[in-house]
Amino acid sequence: MEPTTNRKPTVLMVEDEEDTASLLKFLLERASYEVVHAKDGRQAQELVDTLPLPDIVLLDVMLPFLSGLQVLVYIRGKTAWEKVPIVMLTADGSEHDIKRALESGANDYMLKPFNPRELTSRLKRFLSPSA
């Protein structure tokens, strides 16, 4: 057993749809994540300015006030946040938006409806310590 801290990895989850947010929070907490939830783009931006760095960001594209793509660009504009992995999770499967998200700094892009095991596996990929 390697010595590790008991700190749970933190996920900043930006999701406006209440049912989806509840499901994601349940899945992530069950997978031992600490979840911080923003319900719209404006709240996400405020959290980016005030929150200690999370381990990963789970970001919807279609959000009230600011789109997920705008939030993505905002996050990537912050020097301290440049290494934080960002996974887009959205019902919007348009090739144009996927391309824009990846070119703007997203590390991954998943479509809703999603498979819970695939989601947690993809998140874990970004959190595995380099051996």
N, C-alpha and C positions, 0 to 999 in steps of 0.2 A: 504494500500500500504506500503510495507516495503521499507526502504531507500536503494537504490542501486546506484552504480556509473553508469554513462552513458557510460562507456567504453565498446566497443564492444569486445566480445571474439575473440582472434586471433587464426587463423588456419595456421599452416605451412603445405602447400599442396605441395607434391612432386609428380609430374606427368610429364612425358616426351611427351606424346601424346597431340599435340596442341589443337585439337578439344575437347578432354576430359577435358583438363585444362581450356579452355574457358567456357565450360558448368559448370564445378565444381565451377569456380570463380563466375559465374553469380548466380548459385543456392545458394552458401554460402553467397554472399553479399546480396542477396535478403532476406536471413534468418538472416540478421544483424550480419554477421561475418566480421572481418577484415582479408583479405587473403594475406599471404606472399607465393609467388610461387617459388619453385625450380624446374628447368627443368631436372635435372639429379642427380645422387647420389653424385657426387663430389660437386656440388653447394649446395645440402642439407647439406652435412657435413660442408661446410664453414659457412652456415647460423646457424647451431647448435653451432658453435664456436663463432659467433658474435651477434646473435639475442637475444633480451630479451626473456625470456621464453614465448612460446606461451601457449594458453590454451589447445590446442589439436594438434596432428599431423595426417595428412591424407597422407598415404604413399603407393605408388605403389610398386609392387615387382619387375617387370621387368623394369629396368632403365639402361641408358648408364653409363659407367664408374664404378659405384658401384651399386650392386643390392639393392633393398629395404631391403632385409634381412641383408645385410652388414651395411646399414645405421641404421637399427633398433638396431643392436648389438652396433654400435657406440654410438647411443643416450643413450641406457641403460647403457653404460659404464660411462656416465657423471652423477656424483652425483646430481647435480642441476636439471637434467632432469628426475630423476627416477620416479617422481610422474606425469609427463605429460602423459596423455592418448594418445595411438597410435592406430589408426585404419588403418589396411591394406586395400587397395582398389585395386583389381587386376583382370585381366581376367584369372589368373592362379588358377584354382580350384583344383590342385593336393593335395591330402590328406597329402602327405609328406611335401609340402611347408606350408600348413595351420598349421600342427603340429609344424613345425620348427619355424614359426612366433610366435605362441602362447607360445611356450616354451622359445623363446628368449625375451619375454616381451611385445608382442603386446596385446592390451586390447580387440581387436575385429578384425574380418576379414570379408570383404564384397567382393562379386564377381561382376565384370562388365559383362554385362550391369547391372546397378543398378537402383533401384526405387528412384527418388529424395526425396520423402517424407520419405522413410525408412532411407535413408542416413542422412537427417537432424534430424530425430528422434533418430537415434543411436548416433549421435554426441551430441545431447542435453542431453542424458542420462549421459554422462561423465561430463557435465558442470553444472548440477543441483546442487545448493548449498545444503549441508546436512542440513536437517531440524532438 
